[in-house]
Amino acid sequence: MNPYLTRLGIRPEVQEFFAPFYIEDVQGNLLFDYGDAVEHYGFAFHRIPVSENCWLAGNLDFNLVSRVFICSSAMEAVALYHFKYAVYPQTGRILFLSLGCQPNPAQFRWIAEVLPGRDFRLAFGDTLPDKAGELITAAALAKLPLKVSFNQNLVNIEFRLKLYKMPLAAFSLLGFEKLSGYRFGVSALRPRNSDSYFSQLKSAAFNH
């Protein structure tokens, strides 16, 4: 049991699940290895890397994996599973995957090659970069190029040879699906009344 995760209220079963997939530094802070970069979490900081690889947790025999949770950080994955453990208790069939703070084509190529046809669930936060990453990831899973840029109070989205414009306040995966009429066929998970599962976890832990 990790004292930081225990202080955050992470249930023991979830701590046991993730224990093989991080190490601790000399201060006890958590290090999640992406291969070419490291996500670093302590109570005073949370550094999420840019990486061409993915951090992975779960069954690494990919032939046995049926459901893949794609997250914006390893800590988001931990928080998500804390809240959803009762829904997904069969740990031998699931894989958690973090793209870090900037999803990129190298990661998407790896997913397409190694995990084709899986049931993907997305768990990104509610910031603008997170929303952009979620939409770009959904399009990549559908093997469709998509580009997002921001211009003052508008979001510009280039998709299927068309340019779509959305107000910042309306920007989301679901909002773009409604605007474009295209359904990506992937579920996006987000808690109620919180920007992310990790934010919800911290709020519950530190506001008692």
Contacts in CASP RR format, 6 or more apart in sequence:
PFRMAT RR
TARGET T0000
AUTHOR 0000-0000-0000
METHOD contacts of the structure
MODEL  1
MNPYLTRLGIRPEVQEFFAPFYIEDVQGNLLFDYGDAVEHYGFAFHRIPV
SENCWLAGNLDFNLVSRVFICSSAMEAVALYHFKYAVYPQTGRILFLSLG
CQPNPAQFRWIAEVLPGRDFRLAFGDTLPDKAGELITAAALAKLPLKVSF
NQNLVNIEFRLKLYKMPLAAFSLLGFEKLSGYRFGVSALRPRNSDSYFSQ
LKSAAFNH
1 12 0 8 1.000
1 15 0 8 1.000
2 15 0 8 1.000
2 19 0 8 1.000
2 24 0 8 1.000
2 28 0 8 1.000
2 30 0 8 1.000
3 28 0 8 1.000
4 28 0 8 1.000
4 29 0 8 1.000
4 30 0 8 1.000
4 41 0 8 1.000
4 42 0 8 1.000
4 43 0 8 1.000
5 15 0 8 1.000
5 18 0 8 1.000
5 30 0 8 1.000
5 78 0 8 1.000
6 15 0 8 1.000
7 43 0 8 1.000
7 205 0 8 1.000
8 79 0 8 1.000
8 201 0 8 1.000
8 202 0 8 1.000
8 205 0 8 1.000
9 82 0 8 1.000
9 201 0 8 1.000
9 204 0 8 1.000
9 205 0 8 1.000
10 78 0 8 1.000
10 79 0 8 1.000
10 82 0 8 1.000
10 201 0 8 1.000
11 82 0 8 1.000
11 85 0 8 1.000
13 85 0 8 1.000
14 78 0 8 1.000
14 81 0 8 1.000
14 82 0 8 1.000
14 85 0 8 1.000
17 57 0 8 1.000
17 58 0 8 1.000
17 81 0 8 1.000
17 91 0 8 1.000
18 57 0 8 1.000
18 77 0 8 1.000
18 78 0 8 1.000
18 81 0 8 1.000
20 57 0 8 1.000
21 32 0 8 1.000
21 55 0 8 1.000
21 56 0 8 1.000
21 57 0 8 1.000
21 58 0 8 1.000
21 74 0 8 1.000
22 30 0 8 1.000
22 31 0 8 1.000
22 32 0 8 1.000
22 33 0 8 1.000
22 74 0 8 1.000
23 30 0 8 1.000
23 31 0 8 1.000
23 33 0 8 1.000
24 30 0 8 1.000
24 31 0 8 1.000
25 31 0 8 1.000
25 40 0 8 1.000
28 42 0 8 1.000
29 40 0 8 1.000
29 41 0 8 1.000
29 42 0 8 1.000
30 40 0 8 1.000
30 41 0 8 1.000
30 42 0 8 1.000
30 75 0 8 1.000
31 38 0 8 1.000
31 39 0 8 1.000
31 40 0 8 1.000
32 38 0 8 1.000
32 39 0 8 1.000
32 40 0 8 1.000
32 41 0 8 1.000
32 55 0 8 1.000
32 74 0 8 1.000
32 75 0 8 1.000
32 98 0 8 1.000
33 55 0 8 1.000
34 49 0 8 1.000
34 51 0 8 1.000
34 53 0 8 1.000
34 54 0 8 1.000
34 55 0 8 1.000
34 98 0 8 1.000
34 100 0 8 1.000
35 51 0 8 1.000
35 53 0 8 1.000
36 51 0 8 1.000
36 52 0 8 1.000
36 53 0 8 1.000
37 49 0 8 1.000
37 50 0 8 1.000
37 51 0 8 1.000
37 53 0 8 1.000
38 49 0 8 1.000
39 46 0 8 1.000
39 47 0 8 1.000
39 48 0 8 1.000
39 49 0 8 1.000
39 55 0 8 1.000
39 73 0 8 1.000
39 74 0 8 1.000
39 75 0 8 1.000
39 98 0 8 1.000
39 100 0 8 1.000
40 46 0 8 1.000
40 47 0 8 1.000
41 47 0 8 1.000
41 74 0 8 1.000
41 75 0 8 1.000
46 73 0 8 1.000
46 75 0 8 1.000
48 72 0 8 1.000
48 73 0 8 1.000
48 100 0 8 1.000
48 101 0 8 1.000
49 100 0 8 1.000
49 101 0 8 1.000
50 100 0 8 1.000
50 101 0 8 1.000
50 102 0 8 1.000
50 104 0 8 1.000
51 99 0 8 1.000
51 100 0 8 1.000
51 107 0 8 1.000
52 104 0 8 1.000
52 106 0 8 1.000
52 107 0 8 1.000
53 106 0 8 1.000
53 107 0 8 1.000
53 110 0 8 1.000
54 97 0 8 1.000
54 98 0 8 1.000
54 99 0 8 1.000
54 107 0 8 1.000
54 110 0 8 1.000
54 111 0 8 1.000
55 74 0 8 1.000
55 97 0 8 1.000
55 98 0 8 1.000
55 100 0 8 1.000
56 95 0 8 1.000
56 96 0 8 1.000
56 97 0 8 1.000
57 74 0 8 1.000
57 77 0 8 1.000
57 95 0 8 1.000
57 96 0 8 1.000
57 97 0 8 1.000
58 91 0 8 1.000
58 92 0 8 1.000
58 94 0 8 1.000
58 95 0 8 1.000
58 96 0 8 1.000
59 65 0 8 1.000
59 91 0 8 1.000
59 92 0 8 1.000
59 93 0 8 1.000
59 94 0 8 1.000
59 95 0 8 1.000
60 95 0 8 1.000
62 95 0 8 1.000
62 114 0 8 1.000
62 115 0 8 1.000
64 92 0 8 1.000
64 93 0 8 1.000
65 92 0 8 1.000
65 93 0 8 1.000
65 94 0 8 1.000
65 95 0 8 1.000
65 115 0 8 1.000
65 118 0 8 1.000
66 93 0 8 1.000
66 94 0 8 1.000
66 118 0 8 1.000
66 119 0 8 1.000
67 88 0 8 1.000
67 93 0 8 1.000
67 94 0 8 1.000
67 95 0 8 1.000
67 118 0 8 1.000
67 119 0 8 1.000
67 120 0 8 1.000
67 121 0 8 1.000
68 94 0 8 1.000
68 95 0 8 1.000
68 96 0 8 1.000
68 97 0 8 1.000
68 111 0 8 1.000
68 115 0 8 1.000
68 118 0 8 1.000
68 119 0 8 1.000
68 120 0 8 1.000
68 121 0 8 1.000
69 77 0 8 1.000
69 80 0 8 1.000
69 81 0 8 1.000
69 94 0 8 1.000
69 95 0 8 1.000
69 96 0 8 1.000
69 97 0 8 1.000
69 120 0 8 1.000
69 121 0 8 1.000
69 122 0 8 1.000
69 123 0 8 1.000
69 189 0 8 1.000
70 97 0 8 1.000
70 98 0 8 1.000
70 99 0 8 1.000
70 111 0 8 1.000
70 120 0 8 1.000
70 121 0 8 1.000
70 122 0 8 1.000
70 123 0 8 1.000
70 137 0 8 1.000
71 77 0 8 1.000
71 80 0 8 1.000
71 96 0 8 1.000
71 97 0 8 1.000
71 98 0 8 1.000
71 99 0 8 1.000
71 122 0 8 1.000
71 123 0 8 1.000
71 124 0 8 1.000
72 98 0 8 1.000
72 99 0 8 1.000
72 100 0 8 1.000
72 101 0 8 1.000
72 123 0 8 1.000
72 124 0 8 1.000
72 125 0 8 1.000
72 130 0 8 1.000
72 133 0 8 1.000
72 134 0 8 1.000
72 196 0 8 1.000
73 98 0 8 1.000
73 100 0 8 1.000
73 101 0 8 1.000
73 198 0 8 1.000
74 96 0 8 1.000
74 98 0 8 1.000
75 198 0 8 1.000
76 98 0 8 1.000
76 123 0 8 1.000
76 124 0 8 1.000
76 125 0 8 1.000
76 196 0 8 1.000
76 197 0 8 1.000
76 198 0 8 1.000
77 96 0 8 1.000
77 97 0 8 1.000
77 98 0 8 1.000
77 123 0 8 1.000
78 198 0 8 1.000
79 196 0 8 1.000
79 197 0 8 1.000
79 198 0 8 1.000
79 200 0 8 1.000
79 201 0 8 1.000
80 96 0 8 1.000
80 123 0 8 1.000
80 189 0 8 1.000
80 197 0 8 1.000
81 88 0 8 1.000
81 96 0 8 1.000
82 197 0 8 1.000
82 201 0 8 1.000
83 191 0 8 1.000
83 197 0 8 1.000
83 200 0 8 1.000
83 201 0 8 1.000
84 189 0 8 1.000
88 94 0 8 1.000
95 115 0 8 1.000
97 111 0 8 1.000
99 107 0 8 1.000
99 133 0 8 1.000
99 137 0 8 1.000
101 129 0 8 1.000
102 129 0 8 1.000
103 133 0 8 1.000
103 136 0 8 1.000
103 137 0 8 1.000
103 140 0 8 1.000
105 140 0 8 1.000
108 137 0 8 1.000
108 140 0 8 1.000
108 141 0 8 1.000
111 140 0 8 1.000
111 141 0 8 1.000
112 143 0 8 1.000
120 141 0 8 1.000
120 186 0 8 1.000
120 187 0 8 1.000
121 186 0 8 1.000
121 187 0 8 1.000
121 188 0 8 1.000
121 189 0 8 1.000
122 134 0 8 1.000
122 137 0 8 1.000
122 138 0 8 1.000
122 173 0 8 1.000
122 186 0 8 1.000
122 187 0 8 1.000
122 188 0 8 1.000
122 189 0 8 1.000
123 188 0 8 1.000
123 189 0 8 1.000
123 190 0 8 1.000
123 196 0 8 1.000
123 197 0 8 1.000
124 130 0 8 1.000
124 131 0 8 1.000
124 133 0 8 1.000
124 134 0 8 1.000
124 137 0 8 1.000
124 188 0 8 1.000
124 190 0 8 1.000
124 196 0 8 1.000
125 131 0 8 1.000
125 134 0 8 1.000
125 190 0 8 1.000
125 195 0 8 1.000
125 196 0 8 1.000
125 199 0 8 1.000
126 190 0 8 1.000
126 195 0 8 1.000
126 196 0 8 1.000
127 195 0 8 1.000
128 150 0 8 1.000
128 155 0 8 1.000
128 168 0 8 1.000
128 171 0 8 1.000
130 196 0 8 1.000
131 171 0 8 1.000
131 172 0 8 1.000
131 173 0 8 1.000
132 148 0 8 1.000
132 155 0 8 1.000
133 148 0 8 1.000
134 172 0 8 1.000
134 173 0 8 1.000
134 188 0 8 1.000
135 146 0 8 1.000
135 148 0 8 1.000
135 157 0 8 1.000
135 172 0 8 1.000
135 173 0 8 1.000
135 176 0 8 1.000
136 146 0 8 1.000
136 147 0 8 1.000
136 148 0 8 1.000
138 173 0 8 1.000
138 184 0 8 1.000
138 185 0 8 1.000
138 186 0 8 1.000
138 188 0 8 1.000
139 145 0 8 1.000
139 146 0 8 1.000
139 159 0 8 1.000
139 184 0 8 1.000
140 146 0 8 1.000
141 184 0 8 1.000
141 186 0 8 1.000
142 184 0 8 1.000
142 185 0 8 1.000
142 186 0 8 1.000
144 159 0 8 1.000
144 160 0 8 1.000
145 159 0 8 1.000
146 157 0 8 1.000
146 158 0 8 1.000
146 159 0 8 1.000
147 157 0 8 1.000
147 158 0 8 1.000
147 159 0 8 1.000
148 155 0 8 1.000
148 156 0 8 1.000
148 157 0 8 1.000
149 155 0 8 1.000
149 156 0 8 1.000
150 156 0 8 1.000
150 168 0 8 1.000
153 167 0 8 1.000
153 168 0 8 1.000
154 165 0 8 1.000
154 166 0 8 1.000
154 167 0 8 1.000
154 168 0 8 1.000
155 165 0 8 1.000
155 166 0 8 1.000
155 167 0 8 1.000
155 168 0 8 1.000
155 171 0 8 1.000
156 163 0 8 1.000
156 164 0 8 1.000
156 165 0 8 1.000
157 163 0 8 1.000
157 164 0 8 1.000
157 165 0 8 1.000
157 166 0 8 1.000
157 176 0 8 1.000
157 180 0 8 1.000
158 164 0 8 1.000
159 176 0 8 1.000
159 180 0 8 1.000
159 182 0 8 1.000
160 180 0 8 1.000
160 182 0 8 1.000
162 180 0 8 1.000
164 176 0 8 1.000
164 179 0 8 1.000
164 180 0 8 1.000
166 175 0 8 1.000
166 176 0 8 1.000
166 179 0 8 1.000
173 184 0 8 1.000
173 188 0 8 1.000
174 188 0 8 1.000
177 183 0 8 1.000
177 184 0 8 1.000
189 197 0 8 1.000
190 196 0 8 1.000
190 197 0 8 1.000
191 197 0 8 1.000
191 200 0 8 1.000
193 200 0 8 1.000
194 200 0 8 1.000
194 203 0 8 1.000
END
